């Protein structure tokens, strides 16, 4: 086989004779050249991959995964501890709620109040128009349960406060209710109304009730109130006057000694003075008056009525 080469510049031609042996050599060279090019490309690609993913990077990723696993385990442990703490808190709240409800039931019974008004066994009333939301139902979480329990405790505490207020108001009214005698020991020596005056013997008006007794014996308040007078007054000797509200006040006269001061808040049956014979008096006794809107009224109906 002949191969002819023609020169463009001189227009001359050259002939190269190719026999079978030479052709085989050329083919071998071409195959070898292609093989070298392919092998070089392969190693080039491998070297590029080695630049992106190295053994050091794989080791680092493995270490990162181990760290993440440790963090996940730590978070799981923290979450477990939080759940345990919340469970303990829920137990404490439930115990507190049971004590509050038990106290509420006991107070309701003691106060003789209709249980329908303070039913500590029932949950708080709730309601309102429905406003549906396009959301799927989700089971309540532990936090939701704690919130509900806390709301129930708040509701029970509010009921207890209202009940306590009612009882306090009832007790206050009981304390300011005028009833009983102004002494612990002694006897009635003179009644309210017309009587013969012990000093001049003529008929005179007696605006109170006298209770005689042992000198120095205790004089007590017949109701709770505020002391408005605690000193001498003409004709009364040492006098204690107490305002009980609602227009009522009481006077305790001829005392030997006064044990309270003006402005003091006194309780029912509290000792306010000692029996004596100060002022216009013939012997140890207490002159007891009841006033309604600053006018003396007969103390008998307050003395003989039972305390509430």
Order of alpha helices (4+ residues) and beta strands (2+ residues): beta-beta-alpha-alpha-alpha-beta-beta-beta-beta-beta-beta-beta-beta-beta-beta-beta-beta-alpha
